[in-house]
Amino acid sequence: MTPLRIAVAGASGRMGRMLVEAVLAQGDCRLAGALDIASSPALGQDAGAFLGRRTGAVIASDLRTGLADADVLIDFTRPEGTLAHLAVCRELGVGMVIGTTGFTPEQKQAIAAAAREIGIVFAPNMSVGVNVVLRLLEQAARALGDGYDVEIIEAHHRHKVDAPSGTALAMGEAVARAQGRDLKTDAVFARVGHTGERQPGTIGFATVRGGDIVGDHTVLFAGTGERIEISHRSNSRANYAEGSLRAARFLAGRGAGLYDMTDVLALK
């Protein structure tokens, strides 16, 4: 069986190294490329050097060099970098697994346009557990209806640059969709000063940033006389890496199209 050839973006970062290690641990995958920004001190090094291993994949800033031998690129970088990678993947016919968050609506449209030519799995969270939670939230929101106030609390490490997290927004969208709401109009992202009473039908968000928290998310359904909480806590980025590899395998042999983790996990 021919191994799936995977390239990793941001290969010298925290998530990138986790992805490199995960790819190297798979018998059916091969690390075929490693990308990083031009200012990275790791450029020119073997991508497995931090593990004391020689992989043959040298960290490069030239996208065509890094993607020349790849079937799929896994990308957990930043929106601007991901879109630059997307353009070259589209040109070379390389599929993408995109775990980057913080895209604008226009940037999401660019991803959708590229998916008419290449296969893309695009999800705000690649964790298998989180995606199961998203389905549970839809079921809970549909069953509970309007009698429960919804608040979403998320916590991440001090280095995260976007808020609320893409996962928190996906959770809000799951609840809104199940109840026939529009998150764009019903979300409340800040409360300060004299806010007045909570408006019915809104979905509140609270953000915590500090330390090395990998990612905690809780959706609170607060009713009269009871509260229901559905939570997911990540203790390691390994679950994101494992989900990304499942997404990469899903793309193997598929044509163009825009997919998410519900497609990968057959949750639809």
C-alpha positions in Angstrom: 0.0 0.0 0.0 1.4 3.4 -1.0 1.7 5.7 2.0 -0.3 8.9 2.1 2.2 11.7 1.5 1.5 14.5 4.0 3.1 18.0 4.3 2.8 20.0 7.5 2.6 23.8 7.7 4.1 25.7 10.6 6.3 22.7 11.1 8.5 24.2 13.8 5.6 25.5 16.0 3.9 23.7 18.8 1.1 22.3 16.7 3.3 21.7 13.8 5.7 19.5 15.8 2.8 17.6 17.2 1.6 17.0 13.6 5.1 15.9 12.5 5.3 13.5 15.3 1.9 12.1 14.6 2.6 11.6 10.9 5.9 9.8 11.7 4.0 7.4 14.1 1.7 6.2 11.3 2.5 3.2 9.2 0.3 4.3 6.3 1.6 7.9 6.1 4.8 9.6 5.1 6.1 13.1 5.9 6.5 14.5 2.4 7.1 18.2 3.2 7.4 20.7 6.0 6.7 24.5 5.7 7.5 27.5 7.8 7.8 31.2 7.5 11.0 32.7 6.0 12.2 34.1 9.4 12.0 30.7 11.2 15.3 29.6 12.7 14.4 26.0 11.8 14.6 26.6 8.0 16.9 24.1 6.4 16.7 21.6 9.3 15.2 18.2 9.0 11.6 18.4 10.3 12.2 15.5 12.6 15.3 17.0 14.2 13.5 17.9 17.4 12.8 14.2 17.9 16.4 13.2 17.0 15.2 11.6 13.7 16.1 12.1 10.1 12.9 12.1 7.9 14.3 13.5 4.7 11.7 16.4 4.9 13.6 19.6 5.2 11.7 22.6 6.6 11.3 25.1 3.7 9.7 28.5 3.2 9.3 28.0 -0.5 5.8 26.6 -0.9 6.3 24.8 -4.2 9.4 23.1 -2.8 7.6 22.0 0.4 4.5 20.8 -1.4 6.1 19.2 -4.5 5.8 15.7 -3.2 2.6 16.0 -1.1 -0.9 14.6 -1.5 -2.3 16.6 1.4 -1.2 19.7 3.4 -2.3 19.9 7.1 -2.4 23.6 8.1 -2.9 25.0 11.6 -1.3 28.4 11.0 -2.9 31.8 10.7 -5.4 33.0 8.1 -3.0 34.9 5.9 -0.5 32.1 5.8 -3.2 29.5 5.2 -4.6 31.5 2.2 -1.1 31.7 0.7 -0.7 28.0 1.1 -4.2 27.5 -0.4 -3.3 29.3 -3.6 -0.3 27.0 -4.2 -2.2 23.8 -3.2 -4.9 24.8 -5.7 -2.2 25.3 -8.4 -0.5 21.9 -7.6 -3.6 19.9 -6.9 -2.7 19.2 -3.3 -5.6 18.6 -0.9 -5.8 20.5 2.4 -6.8 19.9 5.9 -7.4 23.3 7.4 -7.6 23.7 11.2 -6.7 27.4 11.2 -9.3 29.7 12.9 -10.0 33.4 12.8 -11.1 33.7 9.1 -13.3 36.5 7.9 -16.4 35.7 5.8 -14.5 36.8 2.7 -11.6 34.5 3.5 -14.0 31.6 4.1 -15.5 32.3 0.6 -11.9 32.0 -0.9 -11.6 28.5 0.7 -15.0 27.5 -0.7 -13.9 28.7 -4.1 -10.7 26.6 -4.0 -12.7 23.6 -3.0 -14.3 23.5 -6.4 -10.8 22.4 -7.7 -9.3 20.5 -4.8 -10.5 18.5 -1.8 -10.5 20.4 1.5 -11.5 19.4 5.0 -12.1 22.7 6.8 -13.1 22.6 10.5 -12.6 25.0 13.5 -11.6 22.0 15.6 -10.2 18.7 14.4 -10.8 16.9 17.7 -13.0 13.8 17.3 -14.4 14.5 20.8 -15.3 18.1 20.0 -17.1 17.1 16.8 -19.2 14.6 18.7 -20.0 17.3 21.3 -21.2 19.5 18.4 -23.8 16.9 17.5 -24.8 16.5 21.1 -25.3 20.3 21.3 -27.6 20.2 18.3 -29.7 17.5 20.0 -29.8 19.3 23.3 -30.7 22.7 21.8 -33.5 21.2 19.8 -34.9 19.3 22.7 -34.6 22.2 25.3 -35.9 24.9 23.0 -36.3 28.5 24.1 -36.8 27.9 27.8 -33.1 27.8 28.5 -30.5 30.6 28.3 -27.3 29.6 26.4 -23.9 30.7 27.5 -20.6 29.5 26.0 -17.4 29.7 28.1 -14.0 29.0 26.5 -10.4 29.1 27.8 -7.1 28.9 25.9 -3.4 29.6 26.4 -2.0 33.1 26.5 -0.6 32.9 23.0 -4.0 32.5 21.2 -4.6 35.5 19.0 -8.3 35.2 18.1 -11.4 35.3 20.4 -13.8 33.7 20.8 -12.2 30.5 19.6 -13.3 29.0 16.4 -14.6 26.0 18.3 -16.7 28.3 20.6 -18.2 29.9 17.5 -18.9 26.5 16.0 -20.7 25.5 19.2 -22.8 28.7 19.1 -23.6 28.0 15.4 -24.7 24.5 16.3 -27.1 25.7 18.9 -28.4 28.5 16.8 -28.9 26.3 13.8 -30.8 23.7 15.9 -33.2 26.4 17.2 -33.7 28.3 14.0 -31.7 31.3 15.1 -29.0 33.4 13.4 -25.8 33.6 15.4 -24.8 36.8 13.6 -27.7 38.7 15.2 -28.2 36.7 18.5 -24.6 36.4 19.7 -23.5 38.6 22.7 -19.7 38.9 22.9 -19.2 41.4 25.7 -21.0 42.6 28.8 -19.8 45.6 30.8 -21.4 48.3 32.8 -25.2 48.6 33.2 -26.3 46.0 30.6 -29.9 45.5 31.7 -31.6 42.2 31.9 -30.5 39.3 29.6 -32.3 39.4 26.3 -34.2 36.2 25.5 -32.9 34.2 22.6 -29.4 35.5 22.8 -26.3 33.3 23.0 -23.6 34.6 25.3 -19.8 34.1 24.9 -17.1 34.4 27.6 -13.4 34.2 26.9 -10.5 33.2 29.2 -6.8 33.5 28.1 -4.0 32.4 30.3 -1.1 30.0 31.0 -0.8 26.9 28.8 -4.5 25.9 28.6 -4.8 23.8 25.5 -8.5 24.3 25.1 -11.6 24.1 27.4 -15.2 24.7 26.2 -18.4 24.6 28.1 -21.9 25.2 26.8 -24.3 26.1 29.6 -28.1 25.7 29.2 -29.6 27.6 32.2 -33.2 27.0 32.8 -35.6 27.5 35.7 -34.5 25.3 38.6 -31.8 23.4 36.6 -28.6 23.9 34.6 -27.2 21.5 31.9 -23.5 21.8 31.0 -21.9 20.1 28.0 -18.1 20.4 28.2 -15.0 19.3 26.4 -11.5 19.7 27.7 -8.3 19.2 25.8 -5.2 18.2 27.8 -3.0 17.8 24.8 -2.8 18.8 21.1 -2.4 15.2 20.2 -6.2 14.8 19.8 -6.2 17.6 17.2 -3.3 15.8 15.4 -5.1 12.5 15.4 -8.3 14.0 14.0 -6.3 15.8 11.3 -4.8 12.5 10.2 -8.3 11.0 9.9 -9.3 14.0 7.8 -6.2 13.5 5.6 -7.1 9.9 5.1 -10.6 10.9 4.3 -9.4 13.1 1.4 -7.3 10.3 -0.1 -8.8 9.3 -3.4 -11.6 11.9 -3.2 -12.2 14.6 -5.7 -12.8 18.3 -5.2 -15.2 19.4 -2.5 -15.5 21.2 0.8 -15.9 18.9 3.7 -15.9 19.2 7.5 -15.3 16.7 10.4 -18.9 15.6 10.3 -18.2 14.2 6.9 -14.9 12.6 8.1 -16.6 11.0 11.1 -19.8 10.1 9.2 -21.9 12.1 11.7 -24.3 13.6 9.2 
